Amino acid sequence: MVLEVGGESAQAGVGGRAVGDHGVAGDREPPAQALPLVGEVAGAAGQPRLAGRRDRVERLAGAGEGAEHLALPVVGPDRVGRGERAVEVGEREVESGRHGCLRGEDRISSVVHLTYASQDPACGAARNPYPRGMLDTRRDGPVSVLTLQRPERRNALNLELARAIDAAARAEVDAGARVLVVTGEGSSFCSGADLTGVYGEEFLDALYGMLHGLTRLPVPLVAAVNGPAIGAGTQLALACDLRVADETALFGVPTARNGMAVDAWTMRTLQTIAGGGLARRLMLAAETVDRDVALHAGLADRPGTLDDALAWAHEIAALAPLTLAHNKLVLNGGSDEDIARTFDACWASEDVREAAAARTEKRAPVFRGR
């Protein structure tokens, strides 16, 4: 794979190496698993030109004009500790995330922002902004946490944030996350669509593309609802598979109060999860309900905080990934063809044999997702 930035190039090998004058230098030995380095790269002369294998280069929305987010595999044990800090990489100073790993000797030119993500639990979690300042992603072993970061707007969704959630969720799954947890920074989960934003076809496409895309991901999503989830916030919670609500959680879809509308998927999903009675109260009477009502109706699955949601996510992450993907596909109304494919994949998997061996050996199974 060749990455060209402002006329300078770095070559990455199939095994996870990057070599050359402006690449990532390190051991020649490929790692057992390619670990992604995620950075925001701006060319010295206009748009950066990206070329290479599609599974090695990720173009993610929200980087801003003249910039790209890239995913490159890297290796090595050196750590960047907790706390915001800057590190020198090549000729430019770049900022690392609150948690992260430097893999090997990193020398990358023309990089203006760099964060690190790893499948290695010993590496700790990494923060990957999509775009910077709107969404925080960090890794906690097999669990990735996506935190909406617009507390000044109560985490309201605009075009950039909707695109960022979609891109980050897909990138985390591609990097090996087995469960995603979605939450909001501050006192709100998500207060809805940003009323100061532009409400045209572009925003609606981004919003529903993100919501429907989350339902199609092959891993479970857990919403840690930490305060009001109103309008698009309730929709975001519904796009997750499970919901943990703290004592300040509120749910509502007040489109009848502002003359707007939500799609049929929203109302039908709400009815399926919470029942026809509560769905009609939210959609026809524009009511807002608290956590206790949501728990009673099934709109919230468990009471608790983000820590409780994370603990549950880790329990789920230990389950068989192929089975979870199959179950989610069936529950979300996948096609018969796709369901037959995932059903057969489960029965033909190494995981089903691992479970049988674990029963014989009286130990917990270790599922690999294959």
C-alpha positions, 0 to 999 in steps of 0.5 A: 500500500502506498500513501502519498502526502504532498508528494512524499510517500510511505509504503506499508507491507501486508504484514503490518509494516510501514517502511521508507523515509517517511514511514513507520520503521520497526521490526520486519516480523509481522504481528499476529494481528495488524493493529491500526494507527489512525491519523489525520493527514494533510498534504503539503500541496492540496488534497492528499492522494491515497492509494492502496488496499481498501482494507488498509486505507479508511476514508472517514467523514468529518476530517475537514476540507483538505484532510483525511483520516487514515488507518495503517497497521503498526507494531511494537510494545511502547506505550503512550500513557494517560493524560493529554500529551504531544509527541514528536513524530518526524518533523512535526509535532502531533497530539496523541490521545488520552490513551494510546500506543506507539508501535515501533519507531514512528517517523511520519511526515506531514501529519497534523493529528495522530491517534492510536487504536489497538486490539491489544488490551495491554495497550490500553484505550485509544481516542480517535476523533471523527472529527476532532472535538465532536466524537471521542472513541476509546478502546477498553479491550474488546469493547469500544466506547463512542462518546458524543462530545458536544456538551455545549449543545447537549450532544445534539446531532448535526451533519458532521457528528452523524457522519462521524458516528457512522464512520467511527462505528464501522472503523471500530468494528473493522479494527476488531471491537466485539461490542460498542458502547455509545454515550454522551459527554456531560449531562445529556445523552443526545438532545436531538437534532441540532436546531441551529443546523441545516435540515435538508436532504444531506442531513437526513441522509446522514442521520438515517444512514448512520442510524440504519447503519448501526443496526446492520453492524455485526456486533451488539451496541449498548447505549449508556443513556446518561440524561435526556435522549430526545428526538434523534437521541431516542432514535440513536438509543433505538439503533443500539441493541441494548440500553442502560439508563441512569436515573436522569435518563429521559426519552421522547420523540416530540416531532408533533411539537415542531412539525417534523417527522421521523421515518417508519423504522423509528416508530416500528422499532419503538413499537417493537421494543417498548410496545404499542401503548408507549409508542403511541404516547411518545408519537401521538401525545408527544410525551416524555418518559423517565427511566422508570417508565422506560424500564417498565416498558422495555425501552430501557433494559437495565438501570445503571451508569456508563460503568454498568454499561461497560461491565455488561458490554464486557460480559457480552464480548466474551460470547460467541461473535458469529452467534451474536451477529446471526442473532442480531441479523434475525432480530433486526429482520435480515434477509432469508439469504443472509440469515441462512448464511450466518446460520451455516457459518455458526455451525461450521465455525471453530467456535462451536468446536471450541465450546464443545471442547471447553465443556469436556475440559470444564473450562470457559470457552475462548471464542475467536469469531471464526 
